[in-house]
Amino acid sequence: MPKEKQLGLSDKEKEKLLDILEKEGREKWYKRWKEHMAIPSNLDVLSKDKDEREKILRYLLLRVLINQQARFDKVREISIRISEEFTDILLSEPFKISESELFKVFKDVAGESRMFVNWMIFLFNEIWKQKVSKMEETLMIVDGHVGKVFCRTGLLEEVLYEERRPYIIQASKMRLWIEEIISRFGKIPFYVDNGAFYLFEDGYCRELKPNCKDCPLNKICKKYLKWTAYQIWEK
């Protein structure tokens, strides 16, 4: 797999840039979380009723399992792990399985369930005010657009990309590197991930015609624009 080294940001610049991503991710997520979770109108996500909250978690779990991007082998692994972990109680008395126990299984398996883990932590901590886990324990999703931000800005000094389609990055293969950076600077993964994705969603870090001038990272970013998520860069 081809890789290329590039001049990265200083640690001071990295921390400042991550601060911006985390702040942008937190503020915008709080405005959009209901939309992104796509909670149906028949469910009250602000309810204090335990049964209603369980319905919401089951709905979000269902979303993860039937997501068109979810791999069959990962769904199978999650199902087997839950069955082995809770044996008969899963079928006879599922309500006795605590949220924290179920959360641990999903976090261990991770993969496509990373988003479900993050949603669980957010809902319990920030909306329902129950401390199942800390926001610092959320997980990086790192889709192509998030990875692109880390490559273009200089947060990464080494970039992996596709051999047949340079310079489309291999985001998933750089996830561990990105997670190490987040951990080293003590940032909240979920909010940093969101902040990076919103740069694309809000029309700044677009694939082929990025709006660097108005981007909140403009003064720090290295602007290695050839790195893209899904399309070949055109000068």
Secondary structure as a PSIPRED ss2 file (coil, helix, strand):
# PSIPRED VFORMAT (PSIPRED V4.0)

   1 M C   1.000  0.000  0.000
   2 P C   1.000  0.000  0.000
   3 K E   0.000  0.000  1.000
   4 E E   0.000  0.000  1.000
   5 K E   0.000  0.000  1.000
   6 Q C   1.000  0.000  0.000
   7 L C   1.000  0.000  0.000
   8 G C   1.000  0.000  0.000
   9 L C   1.000  0.000  0.000
  10 S C   1.000  0.000  0.000
  11 D H   0.000  1.000  0.000
  12 K H   0.000  1.000  0.000
  13 E H   0.000  1.000  0.000
  14 K H   0.000  1.000  0.000
  15 E H   0.000  1.000  0.000
  16 K H   0.000  1.000  0.000
  17 L H   0.000  1.000  0.000
  18 L H   0.000  1.000  0.000
  19 D H   0.000  1.000  0.000
  20 I H   0.000  1.000  0.000
  21 L H   0.000  1.000  0.000
  22 E H   0.000  1.000  0.000
  23 K H   0.000  1.000  0.000
  24 E H   0.000  1.000  0.000
  25 G H   0.000  1.000  0.000
  26 R H   0.000  1.000  0.000
  27 E H   0.000  1.000  0.000
  28 K H   0.000  1.000  0.000
  29 W H   0.000  1.000  0.000
  30 Y H   0.000  1.000  0.000
  31 K H   0.000  1.000  0.000
  32 R H   0.000  1.000  0.000
  33 W H   0.000  1.000  0.000
  34 K H   0.000  1.000  0.000
  35 E H   0.000  1.000  0.000
  36 H H   0.000  1.000  0.000
  37 M H   0.000  1.000  0.000
  38 A C   1.000  0.000  0.000
  39 I C   1.000  0.000  0.000
  40 P C   1.000  0.000  0.000
  41 S C   1.000  0.000  0.000
  42 N C   1.000  0.000  0.000
  43 L C   1.000  0.000  0.000
  44 D C   1.000  0.000  0.000
  45 V C   1.000  0.000  0.000
  46 L C   1.000  0.000  0.000
  47 S C   1.000  0.000  0.000
  48 K C   1.000  0.000  0.000
  49 D C   1.000  0.000  0.000
  50 K H   0.000  1.000  0.000
  51 D H   0.000  1.000  0.000
  52 E H   0.000  1.000  0.000
  53 R H   0.000  1.000  0.000
  54 E H   0.000  1.000  0.000
  55 K H   0.000  1.000  0.000
  56 I H   0.000  1.000  0.000
  57 L H   0.000  1.000  0.000
  58 R H   0.000  1.000  0.000
  59 Y H   0.000  1.000  0.000
  60 L H   0.000  1.000  0.000
  61 L H   0.000  1.000  0.000
  62 L H   0.000  1.000  0.000
  63 R H   0.000  1.000  0.000
  64 V H   0.000  1.000  0.000
  65 L H   0.000  1.000  0.000
  66 I H   0.000  1.000  0.000
  67 N C   1.000  0.000  0.000
  68 Q C   1.000  0.000  0.000
  69 Q C   1.000  0.000  0.000
  70 A C   1.000  0.000  0.000
  71 R C   1.000  0.000  0.000
  72 F H   0.000  1.000  0.000
  73 D H   0.000  1.000  0.000
  74 K H   0.000  1.000  0.000
  75 V H   0.000  1.000  0.000
  76 R H   0.000  1.000  0.000
  77 E H   0.000  1.000  0.000
  78 I H   0.000  1.000  0.000
  79 S H   0.000  1.000  0.000
  80 I H   0.000  1.000  0.000
  81 R H   0.000  1.000  0.000
  82 I H   0.000  1.000  0.000
  83 S H   0.000  1.000  0.000
  84 E H   0.000  1.000  0.000
  85 E H   0.000  1.000  0.000
  86 F H   0.000  1.000  0.000
  87 T C   1.000  0.000  0.000
  88 D C   1.000  0.000  0.000
  89 I H   0.000  1.000  0.000
  90 L H   0.000  1.000  0.000
  91 L H   0.000  1.000  0.000
  92 S H   0.000  1.000  0.000
  93 E C   1.000  0.000  0.000
  94 P H   0.000  1.000  0.000
  95 F H   0.000  1.000  0.000
  96 K H   0.000  1.000  0.000
  97 I C   1.000  0.000  0.000
  98 S C   1.000  0.000  0.000
  99 E H   0.000  1.000  0.000
 100 S H   0.000  1.000  0.000
 101 E H   0.000  1.000  0.000
 102 L H   0.000  1.000  0.000
 103 F H   0.000  1.000  0.000
 104 K H   0.000  1.000  0.000
 105 V H   0.000  1.000  0.000
 106 F H   0.000  1.000  0.000
 107 K H   0.000  1.000  0.000
 108 D H   0.000  1.000  0.000
 109 V H   0.000  1.000  0.000
 110 A C   1.000  0.000  0.000
 111 G H   0.000  1.000  0.000
 112 E H   0.000  1.000  0.000
 113 S H   0.000  1.000  0.000
 114 R H   0.000  1.000  0.000
 115 M H   0.000  1.000  0.000
 116 F H   0.000  1.000  0.000
 117 V H   0.000  1.000  0.000
 118 N H   0.000  1.000  0.000
 119 W H   0.000  1.000  0.000
 120 M H   0.000  1.000  0.000
 121 I H   0.000  1.000  0.000
 122 F H   0.000  1.000  0.000
 123 L H   0.000  1.000  0.000
 124 F H   0.000  1.000  0.000
 125 N H   0.000  1.000  0.000
 126 E H   0.000  1.000  0.000
 127 I H   0.000  1.000  0.000
 128 W C   1.000  0.000  0.000
 129 K C   1.000  0.000  0.000
 130 Q C   1.000  0.000  0.000
 131 K C   1.000  0.000  0.000
 132 V C   1.000  0.000  0.000
 133 S C   1.000  0.000  0.000
 134 K C   1.000  0.000  0.000
 135 M H   0.000  1.000  0.000
 136 E H   0.000  1.000  0.000
 137 E H   0.000  1.000  0.000
 138 T C   1.000  0.000  0.000
 139 L C   1.000  0.000  0.000
 140 M C   1.000  0.000  0.000
 141 I C   1.000  0.000  0.000
 142 V C   1.000  0.000  0.000
 143 D C   1.000  0.000  0.000
 144 G H   0.000  1.000  0.000
 145 H H   0.000  1.000  0.000
 146 V H   0.000  1.000  0.000
 147 G H   0.000  1.000  0.000
 148 K H   0.000  1.000  0.000
 149 V H   0.000  1.000  0.000
 150 F H   0.000  1.000  0.000
 151 C H   0.000  1.000  0.000
 152 R H   0.000  1.000  0.000
 153 T H   0.000  1.000  0.000
 154 G C   1.000  0.000  0.000
 155 L C   1.000  0.000  0.000
 156 L C   1.000  0.000  0.000
 157 E C   1.000  0.000  0.000
 158 E E   0.000  0.000  1.000
 159 V E   0.000  0.000  1.000
 160 L E   0.000  0.000  1.000
 161 Y E   0.000  0.000  1.000
 162 E C   1.000  0.000  0.000
 163 E C   1.000  0.000  0.000
 164 R C   1.000  0.000  0.000
 165 R C   1.000  0.000  0.000
 166 P C   1.000  0.000  0.000
 167 Y C   1.000  0.000  0.000
 168 I E   0.000  0.000  1.000
 169 I E   0.000  0.000  1.000
 170 Q C   1.000  0.000  0.000
 171 A H   0.000  1.000  0.000
 172 S H   0.000  1.000  0.000
 173 K H   0.000  1.000  0.000
 174 M H   0.000  1.000  0.000
 175 R H   0.000  1.000  0.000
 176 L H   0.000  1.000  0.000
 177 W H   0.000  1.000  0.000
 178 I H   0.000  1.000  0.000
 179 E H   0.000  1.000  0.000
 180 E H   0.000  1.000  0.000
 181 I H   0.000  1.000  0.000
 182 I H   0.000  1.000  0.000
 183 S H   0.000  1.000  0.000
 184 R H   0.000  1.000  0.000
 185 F C   1.000  0.000  0.000
 186 G C   1.000  0.000  0.000
 187 K C   1.000  0.000  0.000
 188 I C   1.000  0.000  0.000
 189 P H   0.000  1.000  0.000
 190 F H   0.000  1.000  0.000
 191 Y H   0.000  1.000  0.000
 192 V H   0.000  1.000  0.000
 193 D H   0.000  1.000  0.000
 194 N H   0.000  1.000  0.000
 195 G H   0.000  1.000  0.000
 196 A H   0.000  1.000  0.000
 197 F H   0.000  1.000  0.000
 198 Y H   0.000  1.000  0.000
 199 L H   0.000  1.000  0.000
 200 F H   0.000  1.000  0.000
 201 E H   0.000  1.000  0.000
 202 D C   1.000  0.000  0.000
 203 G C   1.000  0.000  0.000
 204 Y C   1.000  0.000  0.000
 205 C C   1.000  0.000  0.000
 206 R C   1.000  0.000  0.000
 207 E C   1.000  0.000  0.000
 208 L C   1.000  0.000  0.000
 209 K C   1.000  0.000  0.000
 210 P C   1.000  0.000  0.000
 211 N C   1.000  0.000  0.000
 212 C C   1.000  0.000  0.000
 213 K C   1.000  0.000  0.000
 214 D C   1.000  0.000  0.000
 215 C C   1.000  0.000  0.000
 216 P C   1.000  0.000  0.000
 217 L C   1.000  0.000  0.000
 218 N C   1.000  0.000  0.000
 219 K C   1.000  0.000  0.000
 220 I C   1.000  0.000  0.000
 221 C C   1.000  0.000  0.000
 222 K C   1.000  0.000  0.000
 223 K C   1.000  0.000  0.000
 224 Y C   1.000  0.000  0.000
 225 L C   1.000  0.000  0.000
 226 K C   1.000  0.000  0.000
 227 W C   1.000  0.000  0.000
 228 T E   0.000  0.000  1.000
 229 A C   1.000  0.000  0.000
 230 Y C   1.000  0.000  0.000
 231 Q C   1.000  0.000  0.000
 232 I C   1.000  0.000  0.000
 233 W C   1.000  0.000  0.000
 234 E C   1.000  0.000  0.000
 235 K C   1.000  0.000  0.000
